[in-house]
Amino acid sequence: QVQLVESGGGLVQPGGSLRLSCTSSGFALDYYAIGWFRQAPGKEREGVSCIGASDGSTYIADSVKGRFTISRDNAKNTVYLQMNSLIPEDTAVYYCRRSTYWGQGTQVTVSS
């Protein structure tokens, strides 16, 4: 059974950092591209970042470029989203996705 579980969210002050984890089970992570998405209250879900399977190529949305970094550790079946210099506009539920499979999400709140 394919499962994706996000963790690492929380409350952080503006300028702070968080590292989100997306841990998979039921499939070999290294064969698949994984994406991070977020959905803020009252807004549509948007893509934040993704990382390729074979070559590890990455995509970072303009809104978070220079502040967020995506990486993967296939041995741990985990994809990470390192988020630095967080701003209130980053507040959202963050989800990871593999094709049609989604995790349950983890809440990130940036507030003083």
Secondary structure, 3 states (H helix, E strand, C coil): CCEEEEECCEEECCCCCEEEEEEEECCCHHHCCEEEEEECCCCCCEEEEEECCCCCCEEECCCCCCCEEEEEEHHHCEEEEEECCCCHHHCEEEEEEECCEECCCEEEEECC
